[in-house]
Amino acid sequence: PVTAEDGRVYNRADIQKHIDNADNLRSPVTGAPMGPTLVPAVQVQNTLHALIESGAVEDDSAERLKQFTATKKKAEDGDPDAMCDLGGWYYEGSNGLHKDYKQAYVWASKATALNHVPGMANKGMMLYRGRGVDEDKVAGAALLGIAAGRDDVFACYYLGDEYYTGGSGLPKDHKLAKYWLRKALELNQDDEKNNGPDLADGTIDDCKKMLEELDGESKDER
């Protein structure tokens, strides 16, 4: 919860979306003009935490807040898995958080500093794409390469996709594309080797489609 310049308390994600989409910013409650500054509503936040801990409030929002609070504490205590989870929520704008690439990059960098492979993959992708940090394709590709070499399924997929399309940093190279895409699918089926979270179903489908096309090209060349 945050307090906006109209003096009202809002969910941060909802009021931030209202602010970002407004041409002439006005309070959603009073309709009066207001500025974009948001301040954490500490007293309301503390009251919510107390109600949730006591079991007086039980719904999806309460569970998300519980999960966020627990994960953030773990991240601040030095848990790289929690850092990666927190960064991912900020990147996607999920789990009740407003999308914030800068915060996502901060937490991915902290995880990378602890030699965390999925953190390296996330930081590499953000450097490569300029999300939350100035674009640096060389540094981004280097980190993605390290993470892929250490069996992070997402890094393997990302490199395969970039080599498949070419033109945005890495050159088009279908041999390397096939290598990394195949490795991504293999790792996705091997939890013991895979150092990152499993790929989403849609990503797996994309991976298979690219490989089918690449295999078709190989047959045509024979």
N, C-alpha and C positions, 0 to 999 in steps of 0.2 A: 504493500500500500504506500502511496505517495500523496503529498499535499500539493495541489496546483496553485497557481497565482490567484485563482478565484476563491481560495480558502477551503475548497472542498477536497475530500479524500477520494482517491480513485485507485483502481488496479493499475499498476505501472504500464503493463502492455497495452491496455485499452486506451488510456489517456494519451500515451505516446503515439499510438496509431492515429488518434484524433488530431493531435498536434501536427504530425507529419503530413496529413492529408488536407490540412486547412490552408486556404489562401488568405483568409482574413480571420485569424484565430479568435474564437469566442468561447466562453465557458459553455460546456454542453448542458449545464444545469440552469444558469441564469441568462445565458445569451449575451452577457456583457463582454466587451473586449478584454483579453488577458494575454499575458506573456507566456513563453514556453518553459519557464523554469519549473522544475519538479524537485521537491524536497522529501526525503524519506519520512513517512509518518511513523516515527519511532514508537510513540505511545500506542497507536492502533496496532502496530506490528507486534509489540510485546503482549498486548491483550489477546490477539489472535493466537500467538504461540501458547499462551497460558490455557486458552480454551481448547486448543487442539490437544495439548499434552494431557489435559484433564479428561479428554474424551467427550466433552460437551458438544464439539463440532465434529461431524463425520461426513464428509462428502469428497468429491474428486479434487476440489480446490484445496481442501485441507490436506489430502494425501500428497498433492504436488508440493505444497509448502513444506510438509514434513520431509519429503524426499530431498527437496532443494536445500533445506537447512542442514540436514545430515550430510549431504554430499559436499556442500560448501565447507563445512567444518573439517571433513576429512581432507579436502583439497588444501585448505589452509594449514592443516597439520602435516602436509607433505606426501599425501597419497596420490601417486601419478595417475592411477585409474580414475579416481574421483576428479582430478584436474581435467582429464580427457572428457569425462561425462559432462562436466560443467561447461567446458569449452564447446562441446557439441550442442548443448542446449542453447547457448548464446548464438552459435552459428546458425542453427535452424530456426531460432525463435520458438522453441518448444518448451514443454513443462512449465508453462506459465510465464516464461521469460520473454522480454522483448528482444528481437533480433539485434545483436550487437557484435559486429565482426571484430571490433577492437578488443573487446573482452574475450572473445573466442581465441584471438591470436595470443593474448596475454597468457591464458591458461594452457594453450598448446605449447607455448614457449617454455613455461615452467615445467611441464611434463617432459619436454625434450631435454631440458637441462639435467633431468634425472635419468637420461638414457632410456626413456620410455618409447618403444617402437611406434605404437599408434599415435603418440604425441608428435613424433617426427613426421609421420605421414600427414597429419593434419596441418602442422606448421608448414611443411613443404608445399602442400596444396595452396595454402593461403598466400605464401610468398609468391608462388607461381602465378596465381590469379590476381594478386594485389587486393586481397580481402583483409581489411583491418590493419594493413601495413603497406608501405610502398612496394609496388611490384618489383620482384627480382627473380626472373626466370632461372638464372644460373644457380642461385642459392636454393631456390625451390626445387628444381630438378635434382640437384645434388642430394637434398634431404629425402626426396621421394625415392631416389635410387638406393640410398642407404636402407630406408625402411623396407623397400621391396626386396632387397637382398637379404633382409632379416625376416622375410616371410610375413609381411603385413599384406593382407589380401587387398585392402583398399588401394595401397600404393601400387601394387601390381596392376590392378584394374586401371588406375589413373594413367600410369605410364603406357599401358597397352592402348588405351583410348587416344592418348596424345600422339603416339606413333602411328596409329591408324589414320587419324585425320590430318596431322601435320599442320604447319602454317601458323602456329601460335607459340612458337618457342622451340619445340623439338621438331626435327625434320620428319617427313612422312617416311616410314620404314616398316613395310608390312611384315618382314621377317621378325623384327623386334616386337612388333605389335602382337603377332601370333604367340611369340614366346611368353610375353607378360600376361596376355589374356588367358592362355592355357594355364599358366601358373596360378592365376587368380581363381579359376574354376577348381583347380586341384586343391588349393589351400582351403577354399570355401567348404570342401567336403572332408577336410582333415583337421579336426579341432585341436589335435595334439601339435601339429606343425604351425597352424595359423596363429600369428601373434596379434591379430586385430579382430574386431567384431565381424560377424558374417555379413556378406553383401545382402542388400535388399533384393526382393524377388525381381523388381523391374531392372535392377542393375545386372543381375544374372542373365535375364533375357537379352539385354543389350549386348552383353559379353558374347553370348552364344550366337547372336545374329551377325556380329562382326566377324567371328571365327568362321561361320558358315560362308560368308562372302569371301573371306581370305582363302579358305580352302577351295572354293570354286575358282578363284583366280589361279591358284596353283595348278589345278587340273587343266585349265585352259591353256596354260603355258607349256604343258607337256606335248 
